[in-house]
C-alpha cells in the first residue's frame, strides 16, 4: 500500500471516505487503486453537504456504533473483478490537478502574449519617448516558447 510493493495479481483496493457523524462512520466509495492505477486524487468537498445515495454508503459492522471526531479514509483489498463492479459516489470526482494547472498556465501565457502583441509596432512606427521602455516582441516570443517547453517537461518547475 506504500507503493514499494505491488498488489498481488488480481487484487486492488477500494478507497472509502467517512466524515465524522453522530451516528458513527458512514463510508462512501471514492474509487479504487490497483497496480494499473497506483494512485488517485479525489475531490471530496461536495460529500459533506450532499445527500449521498445509500447504494454508495457502507456501514461496517461494529464500527458504525463508534463515534469519531475525525474524517477517515478506509481501504479494502478486493479482487479486481469485484472492484470493477463498484460505482463511486456521484459527488466524487478524480482530480486532474496537473492538467488543470497546465491548461490555466498555457491559457494565461497565450493571453499575455496576444495582449502584448497587440501593442507591437515596427521600428519605423516607433515614436521616440524617453519615458517608455521597449522590449522586442521576439524576446517575449522566445520567453513564451521556453516557458511552454519547461511546463510540458515538468509542470512543477516553477517551484524550484
N, C-alpha and C positions, 0 to 999 in steps of 0.2 A: 504494500500500500504506500510505501515511501518513494516508489519509482526505482528503487535499487533492484528489486526482484519482480519479474513479470508475474501476472496471474497464471495459475495452472491452465493448461489447454482446456478450452470450452467454458471457462469461468470469467466473470466480470463482476462489477459491483454496482448495485443500485444506490443512488445518493438521495437521502431524505433530509428534510429540514423541519424543525419544530420551533415555533415561537413559544415563549412561556404563556401558559394559560392556567387559570384557577382549577380547571377540571383535570389538569395534567397534560402531558405532551400529546399532541395530535400530529402525526408525522405526514408530511406532504412530499410526494415523489418529485424530485427535481429533474432527474435523468439518470444516466449511467456512465460508467467509465469501464474501459477494457484495455487489453494490450493494443488493440487497433485504435482506440481513442483514449489515451492515457490521462488526459486532463480536460477539464471544462470549467468555465466560469459561468455561474448562474446569476441572473438578475432576480432578486427576491423581494424587492421593495414593495411590490403590489400584493405579496402574500399576506401581509399583516392586516391589511384593510379589506381584502377581498373575501367574499363568502365562498370558500372552496367547495368543490363537489366532494361528496362522501366517497366517490369512486377513487379519488386521488389521495385520500387520507387513510391512515392506518393506525389502529390502536394496538400497541404491543402488550398483550397480557397484563402483568402486574405493573408495568411501567406507566400505564395510563392512570394509576392512582397516586403517583408520586408528584408532589408539587415542585416545580423548578422555576427559578427566577432568572435563568439564563437561556438564551437561544441555543439550540443543539443541532448538530449535524449527525446523522446516522448513516452507517454504511452496512450494506447487506451483500455478502458474497453469494452470487447465484449463478446458475447455468445461463449461458448467453442466449439460448433459445427462450428461456423464461424472461430475461431482460428485454428481449425484442418485442414481447407481447405487452409490456407495461407502458402506460401512457402517462407522461409527466403532467403536472398541474398546468392548466391553460394560462395561469398568471405568470408562469416562469418562462423566461427566455434565456437562451445561451448567448452570452455577451460576445460581441465581436469588437472588443475594445481597441485592439491594434488597427484593424481595418478602418474603424470609425475615425480614429485619430489620424491615420494616414489620409483618409478621404478629406477630413477637415483641413489638415495642413496643406494638402495639394490644392484644394479649392481656395484657401486663403492666399497661397502663393500666386496662383493664377490670377486671382482678383487684384492683388497688389501689382503684379506685373502689367496686367491690362490697364489698370488705373494709371500707373506711372507712364506707360507707353502712350497713353492718350495725350500727354503733355509734350511728347517728343517733337523736336524741331531740328531741321538740318542746320549745319554750321552757318550756312549763308542766311538762314532765317533768324539767327540769334541776334538779339539786341544787347549790346554791352550794358551790363548792370553790375556795378561793384558790390551790391549787397546780396547778390544771388550766387549760389554755388551750383555748378552743373556737374552731373555725373553722366558719362557716356552710357547710352542705352545698352551697348554691347557689354559693359561691365555688369549691369543689372541682369541681363540675359544670361551671362556666364554664371553669376551667383545663383540664379534661379535653377539652371540646369544642374549645377553641383549639389544644391540642396535637395532637389528631387532625387538625384542618384544616391546620395547618402541616406535619404529617408527610405528608399527601396531596399538598400543593403541592410540597414539597421534602424527600425523605427524609433529606437531609444537613443540614437547617437547624440542627441541634443542634451541628454542628461549628464554626459561626461565632460 
